[in-house]
């Protein structure tokens, strides 16, 4: 990969709000963005120069798409790894397909991080009810059962308070290949976002203190109310993972806080909801640094501009846009989605308090 000058075209796989915000940041730096996605009228398409609608398995459509772009990136981790590998034969791909493969399977992901010598909650792979019962006997309860693939925002998960919950939990996740994880008695949840350039240089945001509601991120706050020792450990964990993946772009690492230590929860090989605060709350946003990283540009400073709080607008929360906009100190982002469904991320707000 080499430096791509302004005027080049970035291909983005996925048409959601993350792609929208990448395209907005890219436009500020003089880049054009083309979107490839199955959905019609996605949020990213509203701000991009071009959209190609097609299935991620449609090789002819993918080859036509990649002819018009200078580099390919993605805005969500459920792009098939085969799609990423195909496109990488025709244009630079960042982040690489390996990052997708690791993040898409929870067993692969947890094993990868454990093998780096980093802290991970106890886990077991399960593919039958009998294997689940055996895993419970080893790990104990309370525990959480998650599908190995495709779960997000609390979907594809079931909690087990006692061993007697095994059959019901197995049915809840659709009897799919899964991972059983020991429940962690954590003191908080944080994320660290690392931007890593082609030359291996890294800058980071966070740790960010995250609060979830109904399995969905509700609020992110910076600075996080934890010790400097914990912050250093969290950043070191994220940077070690990014380096091991030979990652280029923004990588999000979610962690449990247990005392003055952190345990790995999951990674997202992309820009991340818990980094939305950086648009108004940091010197350089996560989206701009993602563009800078993949295009071979110098990375921007990540310093917070004050005390920052980002709040997601879920479902009908976005219908209160008039009230939100009446607050002159609140930054309001609406994603242009036509239908507000329960659990759907419709926008977010950010407040920056400068000390």
C-alpha positions as CSV (number, residue, x, y, z in Angstrom):
1,X,0.0,0.0,0.0
2,X,1.1,3.5,-0.8
3,X,-0.2,7.0,-0.1
4,X,-3.5,7.7,-1.9
5,X,-3.8,11.4,-2.7
6,X,-6.9,13.5,-2.2
7,X,-9.1,12.9,-5.3
8,X,-8.8,9.2,-5.0
9,X,-11.9,7.0,-4.4
10,X,-12.5,4.9,-1.3
11,X,-14.8,1.9,-1.7
12,X,-16.8,1.1,1.5
13,X,-18.5,-2.2,2.1
14,X,-21.7,-1.6,4.0
15,X,-24.3,1.1,3.8
16,X,-25.0,2.0,7.5
17,X,-24.3,5.0,9.6
18,X,-20.6,4.1,10.1
19,X,-20.1,4.2,6.4
20,X,-22.0,7.5,6.3
21,X,-19.6,9.0,8.8
22,X,-16.5,7.6,7.1
23,X,-17.7,9.1,3.8
24,X,-18.3,12.5,5.5
25,X,-14.8,12.5,7.0
26,X,-13.3,11.4,3.7
27,X,-15.1,14.2,1.8
28,X,-13.5,16.8,4.1
29,X,-10.1,15.5,3.0
30,X,-11.0,15.6,-0.6
31,X,-11.8,11.9,-1.2
32,X,-14.8,10.4,-3.0
33,X,-16.6,7.3,-1.6
34,X,-18.4,4.6,-3.4
35,X,-20.7,2.3,-1.3
36,X,-21.3,-1.4,-1.9
37,X,-24.3,-2.8,0.0
38,X,-27.4,-5.0,-0.3
39,X,-29.8,-2.4,1.1
40,X,-31.5,0.3,-0.9
41,X,-31.5,3.9,0.6
42,X,-29.0,3.1,3.4
43,X,-27.6,6.0,5.5
44,X,-24.1,5.9,3.8
45,X,-25.7,6.2,0.3
46,X,-27.1,9.6,1.2
47,X,-23.7,11.2,1.4
48,X,-21.6,9.1,-1.0
49,X,-20.7,9.8,-4.7
50,X,-22.0,6.4,-5.8
51,X,-23.8,3.3,-4.5
52,X,-23.7,-0.1,-6.0
53,X,-26.5,-2.4,-4.6
54,X,-25.7,-6.1,-4.6
55,X,-25.2,-9.1,-2.5
56,X,-21.8,-9.6,-0.9
57,X,-21.7,-13.0,-2.6
58,X,-22.2,-11.5,-6.1
59,X,-18.7,-11.8,-7.6
60,X,-19.6,-10.0,-10.8
61,X,-21.0,-7.0,-9.0
62,X,-18.0,-6.9,-6.7
63,X,-15.6,-7.0,-9.6
64,X,-17.4,-4.2,-11.3
65,X,-17.5,-2.1,-8.1
66,X,-13.8,-2.5,-7.4
67,X,-12.8,-1.3,-10.9
68,X,-13.9,2.2,-9.9
69,X,-12.1,2.5,-6.5
70,X,-8.5,2.9,-5.4
71,X,-8.9,1.2,-2.0
72,X,-11.5,-0.9,-0.2
73,X,-12.5,-0.7,3.5
74,X,-15.6,-1.9,5.4
75,X,-17.9,-0.5,8.0
76,X,-19.1,-3.7,9.6
77,X,-17.6,-7.0,10.4
78,X,-20.1,-9.4,8.9
79,X,-18.8,-8.9,5.4
80,X,-17.9,-12.4,4.2
81,X,-14.1,-13.1,4.4
82,X,-14.3,-14.5,0.9
83,X,-15.7,-11.2,-0.3
84,X,-12.7,-9.4,1.3
85,X,-10.2,-11.8,-0.2
86,X,-11.7,-11.4,-3.7
87,X,-11.6,-7.6,-3.5
88,X,-8.0,-7.7,-2.2
89,X,-6.9,-9.3,-5.4
90,X,-8.0,-6.2,-7.3
91,X,-7.3,-3.3,-4.9
92,X,-5.7,-2.6,-1.6
93,X,-7.9,-3.7,1.3
94,X,-7.7,-2.2,4.8
95,X,-8.2,-3.6,7.4
96,X,-7.0,-6.9,6.0
97,X,-9.1,-10.0,5.6
98,X,-7.4,-11.7,8.6
99,X,-8.9,-9.2,10.9
100,X,-12.4,-10.0,9.6
101,X,-11.8,-13.7,10.0
102,X,-10.7,-13.4,13.6
103,X,-13.5,-11.1,14.7
104,X,-16.3,-13.0,12.9
105,X,-16.0,-16.1,15.1
106,X,-16.1,-15.7,18.9
107,X,-14.0,-18.8,19.5
108,X,-11.4,-17.8,17.0
109,X,-11.4,-14.3,18.5
110,X,-11.1,-15.3,22.1
111,X,-8.4,-17.9,21.3
112,X,-6.4,-15.4,19.3
113,X,-6.4,-12.9,22.2
114,X,-5.7,-15.6,24.8
115,X,-2.7,-16.8,22.8
116,X,-1.3,-13.3,22.9
117,X,-1.1,-13.7,26.7
118,X,-3.9,-11.3,27.4
119,X,-6.7,-11.7,29.9
120,X,-9.9,-13.4,28.7
121,X,-12.8,-14.8,30.7
122,X,-13.0,-18.6,30.8
123,X,-14.8,-19.9,27.7
124,X,-15.7,-23.2,25.9
125,X,-16.9,-24.0,22.4
126,X,-20.2,-25.8,22.3
127,X,-22.1,-27.3,19.3
128,X,-24.7,-29.5,21.1
129,X,-26.8,-29.4,24.2
130,X,-24.6,-32.2,25.7
131,X,-21.5,-30.1,25.0
132,X,-23.2,-27.1,26.7
133,X,-23.9,-29.1,29.8
134,X,-20.3,-30.4,29.9
135,X,-19.1,-26.8,29.5
136,X,-21.3,-25.6,32.3
137,X,-19.8,-28.3,34.6
138,X,-16.4,-26.9,33.9
139,X,-17.0,-23.2,33.9
140,X,-20.0,-23.0,36.3
141,X,-22.8,-20.5,36.4
142,X,-23.7,-17.7,36.1
143,X,-22.6,-17.8,32.4
144,X,-23.6,-16.4,29.1
145,X,-24.1,-18.4,25.9
146,X,-23.5,-16.6,22.6
147,X,-23.7,-17.7,19.0
148,X,-20.2,-18.0,17.5
149,X,-21.1,-15.8,14.6
150,X,-23.4,-12.8,13.7
151,X,-24.6,-11.7,17.2
152,X,-24.5,-8.0,18.1
153,X,-26.2,-5.5,20.3
154,X,-27.3,-8.3,22.7
155,X,-28.7,-10.5,19.8
156,X,-27.8,-14.2,19.7
157,X,-27.2,-14.4,23.4
158,X,-28.8,-16.1,26.5
159,X,-27.8,-15.9,30.1
160,X,-27.7,-18.9,32.4
161,X,-28.2,-18.4,36.1
162,X,-28.1,-22.1,37.0
163,X,-27.2,-25.3,35.1
164,X,-31.0,-26.0,34.8
165,X,-31.2,-23.1,32.3
166,X,-29.1,-25.0,29.7
167,X,-31.9,-26.4,27.5
168,X,-33.8,-23.1,27.4
169,X,-30.6,-21.1,26.6
170,X,-29.7,-23.6,23.8
171,X,-33.2,-23.1,22.3
172,X,-33.0,-19.3,22.7
173,X,-29.9,-19.0,20.4
174,X,-31.4,-21.3,17.8
175,X,-29.2,-24.4,18.7
176,X,-26.4,-22.9,16.7
177,X,-22.6,-23.4,17.2
178,X,-21.8,-21.2,20.2
179,X,-19.4,-20.2,22.9
180,X,-20.1,-20.4,26.7
181,X,-18.4,-17.6,28.6
182,X,-18.0,-17.3,32.4
183,X,-19.9,-14.3,33.6
184,X,-17.5,-11.6,34.8
185,X,-18.3,-9.6,38.0
186,X,-16.9,-6.4,36.4
187,X,-16.6,-2.9,37.8
188,X,-17.3,-1.3,34.5
189,X,-16.9,-1.6,30.7
190,X,-14.5,0.4,28.6
191,X,-13.3,0.5,25.0
192,X,-10.1,1.6,23.4
193,X,-10.0,2.6,19.8
194,X,-6.6,2.3,18.1
195,X,-5.8,3.9,14.7
196,X,-2.9,2.1,13.2
197,X,-1.2,3.4,10.0
198,X,0.6,1.5,7.2
199,X,3.9,2.2,8.9
200,X,2.8,0.6,12.2
201,X,2.4,3.9,14.0
202,X,-0.5,4.0,16.4
203,X,-2.6,6.6,18.2
204,X,-5.5,5.8,20.5
205,X,-8.8,7.1,22.0
206,X,-9.7,6.2,25.5
207,X,-10.3,4.2,27.5
208,X,-13.9,5.2,26.9
209,X,-16.4,4.4,29.7
210,X,-19.4,2.6,28.2
211,X,-22.8,2.0,29.8
212,X,-25.2,-0.4,28.1
213,X,-29.0,-0.8,28.3
214,X,-30.8,-3.9,27.1
215,X,-27.6,-5.1,25.5
216,X,-27.1,-1.9,23.4
217,X,-24.6,0.8,24.0
218,X,-26.4,3.7,25.7
219,X,-23.8,6.2,26.8
220,X,-20.0,6.7,26.3
221,X,-18.1,9.1,28.5
222,X,-14.5,10.4,28.3
223,X,-12.5,10.5,30.5
224,X,-13.2,7.1,32.0
225,X,-13.4,7.1,35.8
226,X,-10.6,4.6,36.3
227,X,-6.9,4.7,37.4
228,X,-4.0,5.6,35.2
229,X,-2.7,2.1,35.7
230,X,-5.9,0.6,34.3
231,X,-5.9,3.0,31.4
232,X,-2.3,2.1,30.5
233,X,-3.2,-1.6,30.6
234,X,-6.3,-1.1,28.4
235,X,-4.3,0.8,25.8
236,X,-1.5,-1.8,25.8
237,X,-4.0,-4.6,25.3
238,X,-5.5,-2.8,22.3
239,X,-2.2,-2.0,20.7
240,X,-0.9,-5.5,21.1
241,X,-3.9,-6.9,19.3
242,X,-3.7,-4.3,16.5
243,X,0.0,-5.1,16.0
244,X,-0.6,-8.9,16.0
245,X,-3.2,-8.5,13.3
246,X,-0.9,-6.2,11.2
247,X,-4.0,-3.9,11.3
248,X,-4.4,-0.8,9.2
249,X,-7.3,1.5,10.2
250,X,-9.4,2.0,13.3
251,X,-9.8,-1.1,15.6
252,X,-12.1,-1.1,18.6
253,X,-11.4,-3.3,21.6
254,X,-14.0,-3.7,24.3
255,X,-12.9,-4.7,27.8
256,X,-14.3,-5.5,31.2
257,X,-12.8,-3.6,34.2
258,X,-12.1,-5.8,37.1
259,X,-10.3,-3.9,39.9
260,X,-7.2,-2.4,38.3
261,X,-7.0,-5.0,35.5
262,X,-8.9,-5.5,32.2
263,X,-10.3,-8.6,30.6
264,X,-10.9,-8.8,26.9
265,X,-14.6,-8.9,25.8
266,X,-14.7,-8.5,22.1
267,X,-13.2,-6.6,19.1
268,X,-14.7,-4.8,16.2
269,X,-12.4,-4.4,13.1
270,X,-13.9,-1.0,12.2
271,X,-14.8,2.4,13.5
272,X,-17.1,2.0,16.5
273,X,-20.2,3.4,18.2
274,X,-18.2,4.1,21.3
275,X,-16.0,6.5,19.3
276,X,-18.8,8.7,17.9
277,X,-17.9,11.3,20.6
278,X,-14.6,12.0,18.8
279,X,-16.4,13.9,16.0
280,X,-16.9,17.0,18.2
281,X,-14.9,15.8,21.2
282,X,-11.4,15.1,19.9
283,X,-8.9,17.0,17.9
284,X,-9.3,14.4,15.1
285,X,-12.3,12.1,14.9
286,X,-12.0,8.3,14.6
287,X,-13.5,8.5,11.1
288,X,-10.9,10.9,9.9
289,X,-8.1,8.9,11.4
290,X,-9.5,5.8,9.7
291,X,-9.4,7.5,6.4
292,X,-5.9,8.9,7.1
293,X,-4.6,5.4,8.1
294,X,-5.9,3.5,5.1
295,X,-4.8,6.2,2.7
296,X,-1.3,6.3,4.1
297,X,-1.6,9.8,5.5
298,X,-0.1,11.0,8.8
299,X,-2.4,10.3,11.8
300,X,-4.1,13.1,13.6
301,X,-4.0,14.0,17.3
302,X,-6.6,12.2,19.4
303,X,-6.7,14.5,22.5
304,X,-10.1,15.0,24.0
305,X,-11.4,18.6,23.9
306,X,-13.0,18.4,27.3
307,X,-15.3,16.1,29.2
308,X,-17.4,14.4,26.6
309,X,-20.7,12.4,26.7
310,X,-22.2,10.6,23.8
311,X,-25.7,9.2,24.0
312,X,-27.3,6.9,21.4
313,X,-30.8,7.7,20.1
314,X,-32.5,4.3,20.0
315,X,-35.8,3.7,18.3
316,X,-38.3,6.4,18.9
317,X,-35.7,8.5,20.8
318,X,-34.9,10.2,17.5
319,X,-38.5,11.5,17.3
320,X,-37.6,14.1,19.9
321,X,-35.3,15.8,17.5
322,X,-36.9,19.2,18.0
323,X,-36.3,19.1,21.8
324,X,-32.8,17.9,21.3
325,X,-32.0,20.7,18.8
326,X,-33.5,23.3,21.2
327,X,-30.4,22.7,23.4
328,X,-27.8,25.0,21.8
329,X,-24.9,23.1,23.5
330,X,-25.9,19.6,22.2
331,X,-24.5,18.2,18.9
332,X,-27.3,16.2,17.3
333,X,-26.6,13.5,14.6
334,X,-29.5,11.8,12.8
335,X,-28.7,9.0,10.4
336,X,-31.5,9.5,7.9
337,X,-33.2,6.1,8.6
338,X,-36.8,6.2,7.6
339,X,-38.2,3.8,10.1
340,X,-37.6,3.9,13.9
341,X,-37.8,0.3,15.2
342,X,-37.2,-0.8,18.8
343,X,-33.5,-1.3,19.3
344,X,-32.5,0.4,16.1
345,X,-29.8,3.1,16.3
346,X,-31.3,6.2,14.7
347,X,-28.8,8.8,15.7
348,X,-26.7,10.1,18.6
349,X,-26.0,13.2,20.6
350,X,-22.7,14.5,21.9
351,X,-22.0,17.1,24.6
352,X,-18.6,18.6,25.2
353,X,-17.9,20.4,28.4
354,X,-14.7,22.4,28.2
355,X,-13.0,22.9,31.6
